[in-house]
Amino acid sequence: MDVLKIREQMPVCQQMTYVNTGWSGPSPVQVVNAIKERLDLEMIQGPTSPDVYQSGRDIQAKIKEAMASLINASIDEVVVTRNTTEGLHIVMNGLSWEEGDGIITFRYTDEEAASWRRRGTAVVNVSTEKASTPLPSVFLDNLEAGRQAARFFLERGWDSFGYLHDPHRRYSTERLDGFREVLGEHGHEVDVLEVDSSRMSSAERPEGVRDALRRQIDGWKHPVAVLTKDDISASALLRYLPEFGLSCPDDVAVIGVSNDRLLCLTSFPSLSSVRYPAHQIGYGAAGLLDRQLAGESIKPSQEVTLAPREVRERQSSTRFVSTDKLIASALEFIGREAPGRVVRVEELWERTGVSR
């Protein structure tokens, strides 16, 4: 398999790292060309004329055969759907729900929660998006996530701090509180930049986030160490910083929360992040659900919080801060030049104006 040739079939991949394939992935050139040819045929001969209609049925059959061969399945196990959502609905509607089954949920509506309560359904929530939840919950200790990020920056000598905040998300507020708590103990304040991304539609969000950052980012004293509410907002910040004439980590060092490897490793520079204890949260939620299914009465207000693991350091926060101007100058020069070439000792003394 020639991966480069496959990427050449997707022009968008020549311009960016496109990761939103779960919602709407780019089609390869040959697929787009085949669709154009088919539309031209149907436009000229009519989509339901006997020959055209039958050729369409033949194409569908060949698609199933090809997909079955690709994933080593039988044709009867393959269903071609119009989109991912339709496929998920088919799977969910095909599940054999029975009296006594339970649910672990991340995102839900108030109407769904009320319905579960009326039916006596055992449910465990694993999200802190809402300000409060009427469901037993297992989730990340967001206060401790903020504290860990603050200690990380302090240990590396930072003295100016910022936070990228969504005031309509509980987890964002709690992470900010933990961040402030530790920094306040050391005499530091936090400059908060608010971006109400959760109140924006998916269509509005890219420009809305960019505009909110542009309006407020000058309020940060640079260089600044920034914790963001999550990896998604951190990735957006890294993407827009060059537009504002700022670099990471020299002007703005950034840490996210969750350690989403896809986002962290496809961001530039690669994103440092507080590690999310996903396995422990899943295990804890399953245990709490099992207790309910066994008949134990669990209060809806019960919350189990699990500490984050640690900060996974990557390039977005690797700038070393020193109060010694000579050391700071030498480190800045090494950090800028070393990724592309070997830095010689002679260059350092010429740069800093000191002898070997």
N, C-alpha and C positions, 0 to 999 in steps of 0.2 A: 504494500500500500504506500503510495507516494503522497505524503501529507501535504507537501508544498504544492503539488499539482491540484489537490483538492482545495487548498486555500486560494489558489489562483482563480478558481471557479467562483469565488465569493469576493468581489471587489471591495466590499466594506472592510474585509480583513486586512487589506493593504493600508487602510487609513487609521484603524483603531482596533483595540481588543474588544470584540463584541460578545458580551456574555449573557444578554437577555434572550437566550434561545428558548426558554420555557414559555414565554409569552408570545413573542413574535420573532422567529429566527429568519435570517436572510436566506433567500433561495439561490442555489448555484446558477450560473449563467445558462448551462444546458437545460436546466429545469424551466427557467424563464422562457427560453427560446421554444421549448416544446409546448409550453402553455400558449405562447403567441401563435404558433402554427395551428394548434387545435382550435383556438378562437377564430382564426382566419377561415379554417375549414367550416366551422359551424355558421360563421357569418355568411359564407357564400352558398353552402348547400343546405343549411338549416339543421339545427341540433337534433330534431326528431325525425328527419328523413330516414328511411329504413337502413341504408348503408352506414350513415353517420352514427345513428343510434346504436347499431350493433357493434361498430368499431369502438364506441365508448365502453360498452359492456366488456368487450375483449380486453381493453386496456385495464379496466378494473380487475379483471381476473388475473392478468399478468402481474399487476402490482402485488396482489396477495401472494402469488407464487414466488415472486422475487423477495418479498419481505420474509416469507416463511423460510426460504433458503438462507437468507442472511442471518436470521436468529436461530436457525436449526429447530424450527417448529413445524407442525403440520398446518396445512392451509386452513383447516377448521378452527385453529387456535388464533388466527389473525383476523382482526377487524379494522377496516380503514374508516377513520372518522374525519370530520371536517376540521377539527381543532382539538387542542389538548383538553379544554374544558368539557367538550362533549364526551371525550374518552373517559375522563374522570367521573362524569355523571353516570355513564354506563356501568362502570365498575362499582360505584357506590350503590346504585340502584339494584345491582346484582347481588349485593351482600345479603346474607340470610340473617337479618336482625331478629333476635328473639327476646322474649321477656327475660329480664335479668342481665342483659348485656350492658356494658359500661362504656364510657367515653373519656378519652384524654384530649383536651382541646387547647389550642393556642389562641385562636381568635374566634369570637362568637358575638352575637347580637344580644341585646337585653331580652328580646322576644324569645330567642332560643333558650336562654338561661331560665326564663320563666316557665317555658314548656317542659324543660327537663325536671324542674322542681315539682310541677303539677303531676308528672308521671312517676315521680320517685326514681328517676334514672340516676345511677351512680356516675358522677362526673368529677374529673380533676382538671383544674386549669394550670397551665404552665407559662402564662404571660402576665406581664405587668404593664400592659399598654393602658388599661383603664385605671382611673384614680382609685376605684375600689371594686371588689369582685364579690358576688354572692355565692362563690363556689370555693370548696377546699382547693388549696393551691400549693404547688411546689415550683420554686423559681430561684433565679440568681439573687444573691445578696448584693443589691445594687449599691448600697452604701459602701460596702467593702470594695466593690469594683472601683468606685471613685477614690477611695482611700489608697488603694494599691497604685493607681495611676499617679496620685500626688507624691507618694513616697518614691516612686520610680524617678520622677522628674527632680525631686529634691536631692536624691542621691547623686545625680549627675550635674548638680550645680546651677540649675535654672533658678531665676529670681523674678521672672515675669510670667504670668499665667492667664490662660483664657479657656473658655468652655463654649462649645457649640451646642445650643439648647433648644429643645422643642417643649414649650411650657405645657403642652396638652398631652404629654406622655408621662405617666407616673415614673417609669424607669429613668427617664431623663432627669427629672427633678431629684430623685433619690441619688443618682450618680453625681449630680452637681453638689448635693448636700455633703456627700462623703468627701468629694474633692476639696470643697471649701473647708470642711472640718479640719483636715490634716494641715492644709496650707495655712489656715488661720492660726493654728497652734505654733507655727513658725513665723508669724508676723506678716504673712502675705495675703493679698486680696486676689480675687478672680474677676477678670473682665468677661462678662457674659454676653455672647452674641446670640440673639434669639432668631430662629428660623422656624416658622410654623408649618413645616413641611407636611405634617399629618392632616392639615386642613386644606391642602392643595390637592386638586385632582391630578391624576397621573399625567394628563396632558399639560397642566400648568406647572408641574413640579420642577422640571429642569430650568426653565427661565425664572421661575419664582425663587428657587434656591439661589441661583446666580445673582439675581437682583438684590436679595436680602443680604447676601455676603458683601456685595459691592458697596451697599449703603453703609455698612457697619464696620467693615474690617479695618478701616483706618483708625478705629478706636482702640485697637490692640497696640500695645507698645512692643515694637520689634527690637530684638528677637523675643519670641514668646513661645512658651510650651503649652500646647492646646490638647485638652481632652474633648472628644466629641461624644455625643450621646450613644452612637453605635458605629459600626463599620461602614454602613451605607453613607451616613453623613460625612464620615472621615474621607471616604473615597471621593465624594463630591467635592469636598474642600481641596483635596490634593489636585483634582482635575482643574479647578478654577484658579488656584493660586498664581500660575504663570500669567493669566490674563490680568491680574492685579499687580504685576511686577514684583511678585514675591516668590521666594524659593523655599523648598523644604529639603532638609531640616534647618538650613542656615538662618532664615528669617522666621519660619514657623515650623516647630517640631510638632508632630501629630501622633496621638494615640487614639485608637478606636476601642470598641468593646464588642466582643463575641469571638474574635479570631476566626472569622469566616475565611478559610484558606483561599477560596476563589477570589474574593474581593481583595484580600491582603496581598496576594501574590501577583495579581494583575494590575494593581495600582502602581503608579510611578511617582515617587519611589515606593518600594514595597512598604506596606503598612504595618506598624507595630500595633498590638492590640492586647487587651485584657482577655485571657482565655476563658471561654464559657464552659462550665462543667456539664456538657450536654449529656454524657453517659449517666452521670450521677443524678441529674434532674429526671431523665427518663426512667431510671430505676426507681427513684423515689416516688414518682408519679404513679408508676405501675403498682408499687407497694401500697400506696394510699388508696388506689382504686380497688385493689384486691381486698383490703380491709372492709371497704364499703360493701363489696359484693358478698363478703362472708357474713354480713349482717351487723357489723359494728357501726354505731352511730358516730358520724364525723361532723363536727360543727362546720357550717358553711364558711365561718370566719377563720378557720384554721389555715395558717400559712407556714410552710416549711421553706426556709431560705438556706441556700447552699453557697459557700464561699467560692469566689473565682479562684482559678488555679495559680496564675501569675501573669505578668506582662510578657508576651512573646515579642522580643525586640527584633525589629527589622530596620530598614534604612530610614524610615520617616522620623526616627527619633534618635539617631546615632550620633548626632552632633555633641561633642564634648565641650562643656563650658568651663573656662578657667578664668579666675580673676587676675592671673598673671598675663599681661599684655603680650609678652614675647611668646609664651607658650600658646596663648590663644591664636596668635598670628600664624605660628608654625602649624598648629592643628588645622586651622582653616585652610591653609595652603595644601596640606596633605589630603584633607578631605575633598578638596576640589580637583586636585590633579591625580591622586593615586588610583582612582578607578580606571583611568585610561592608560597609565604608564608607570614606570618605576621612578620614584622621587629620590634623588641623590642627596646625600648629606650636604654637599657643597651648595646645593640650591637652597637648603634651609638656612645656612648661615648667611648667604647673600640676601635672602628674603627678610630675615629678622635683624640683620646688621650686627651679629655677634660672631665671635671667633668659635672655631671648633672646640 
